[in-house]
């Protein structure tokens, strides 16, 4: 669904399009996991990134209090192994 992932920040769709099909596939998968879990897309994305063994830290910024709330939600979020695998497969 075009535009839905813009909840996680302006330009997300453009950045994913620049990354090619894998970027758009990841955004679609983030939407799917967010719908199923009821968690914000931004929280799912950060939780997935920090679950990667090669990621020491994930950087994010917020322009609004709601974006900050969504990002901070990731600190308490433990993704199911199936969700991590689904997102990792989508990233190519």
C-alpha positions as CSV (number, residue, x, y, z in Angstrom):
1,X,0.0,0.0,0.0
2,X,1.8,3.1,-1.2
3,X,2.4,5.8,1.3
4,X,1.4,3.7,4.4
5,X,5.1,3.4,5.6
6,X,5.4,7.2,5.5
7,X,4.2,7.0,9.2
8,X,7.8,6.1,10.1
9,X,9.2,9.3,8.6
10,X,9.2,11.5,5.5
11,X,11.2,10.1,2.7
12,X,11.1,6.4,3.7
13,X,9.4,5.4,0.5
14,X,11.8,7.4,-1.7
15,X,14.8,5.9,0.2
16,X,13.4,2.4,-0.3
17,X,12.8,3.0,-4.0
18,X,16.4,4.2,-4.4
19,X,17.5,0.9,-2.8
20,X,15.6,-1.0,-5.4
21,X,13.1,-3.9,-5.1
22,X,14.6,-5.1,-1.8
23,X,13.9,-1.7,-0.1
24,X,10.3,-1.8,-1.2
25,X,9.9,-5.4,-0.2
26,X,11.2,-4.5,3.3
27,X,8.7,-1.7,3.6
28,X,5.9,-4.0,2.6
29,X,7.1,-6.6,5.2
30,X,7.4,-4.0,7.9
31,X,3.8,-3.0,7.2
32,X,2.7,-6.7,7.4
33,X,4.5,-7.2,10.8
34,X,3.2,-3.9,12.1
35,X,-0.4,-4.8,11.3
36,X,-0.1,-8.2,12.8
37,X,1.6,-7.0,16.0
38,X,-0.1,-3.6,16.4
39,X,3.3,-2.0,16.8
40,X,4.4,1.1,14.9
41,X,6.4,0.5,11.7
42,X,9.3,2.6,13.1
43,X,9.5,0.4,16.2
44,X,9.5,-2.8,14.1
45,X,12.2,-1.4,11.9
46,X,14.5,-0.5,14.8
47,X,13.9,-3.7,16.7
48,X,14.7,-5.7,13.5
49,X,17.9,-3.7,12.9
50,X,19.1,-4.1,16.5
51,X,18.4,-7.8,16.3
52,X,21.0,-8.2,13.6
53,X,24.3,-9.6,14.9
54,X,26.4,-7.2,12.8
55,X,24.6,-4.0,14.0
56,X,26.2,-2.3,16.9
57,X,23.7,0.6,17.0
58,X,20.8,1.9,15.0
59,X,20.5,5.6,14.4
60,X,17.1,7.3,14.1
61,X,15.7,10.8,14.5
62,X,12.3,12.2,15.2
63,X,10.7,15.5,14.2
64,X,7.5,15.1,16.2
65,X,6.6,13.8,19.6
66,X,4.6,10.9,18.0
67,X,7.6,9.8,15.9
68,X,9.7,9.8,19.1
69,X,7.2,7.7,20.9
70,X,7.1,5.3,18.0
71,X,10.9,5.0,18.0
72,X,11.2,4.6,21.7
73,X,8.7,1.7,21.6
74,X,11.5,-0.3,19.9
75,X,13.4,-0.4,23.2
76,X,10.8,-2.7,24.8
77,X,10.0,-4.7,21.6
78,X,11.2,-8.3,21.2
79,X,10.4,-9.4,17.7
80,X,9.4,-13.1,17.2
81,X,12.2,-15.1,15.4
82,X,9.7,-15.6,12.5
83,X,9.3,-11.9,12.1
84,X,13.1,-11.3,12.1
85,X,13.5,-14.1,9.5
86,X,10.7,-12.6,7.4
87,X,12.2,-9.1,7.4
88,X,15.7,-10.5,6.8
89,X,14.5,-12.5,3.8
90,X,12.8,-9.4,2.4
91,X,16.0,-7.4,2.6
92,X,17.6,-9.9,0.3
